[in-house]
């Protein structure tokens, strides 16, 4: 057994193609304060072949050294845009045929392992802020809510960690789809 070199890992990664539905998946990131979390979301999006990150509200945008520090350049490879109004963006995405999925703990959330990612043709996942989750004004405009089952004493994950978990779950669900 030998560890792969960075060059070998890159060659292997570039020889793969992400599943079609994963490649068309978008992530909406409204009002996330931490530049490091934003950078980490870019890095995970790149790793899973996500088509676009939409930053909105007061979410910081590249180029910023703090974003680059955790993204390690992924912000150069993942398409992204800034839209000031998240609610307006949600309606535009719905008009384009996207199912809006909020990663949020509600009394109507589907546990992530039970979410049928193959059903919607196109998915946009909305992430919530570190403190209060998805803003109340967006909740009525979301088509479905998913939650990451947790078994410990804390009730939430860091937003960038949650993004990585949900993207990996989407990969597992769509790998052979």
Secondary structure, DSSP 8 states (H G I E B T S, - for coil): -----HHHHHHHHHH----HHHHT-EEEEES---HHHHHHHHHHHHHHT-SEEEEETT---SS-HHHHHHHTTGGGTSEEEEES-HHHHHHHHHHTTEEEEEE---TT-EEGGG--TTTSSEEEEEE-BTTTBS-HHHHTT-SEEEE----SSS----HHHHHHHHHHHHHHHHTT-
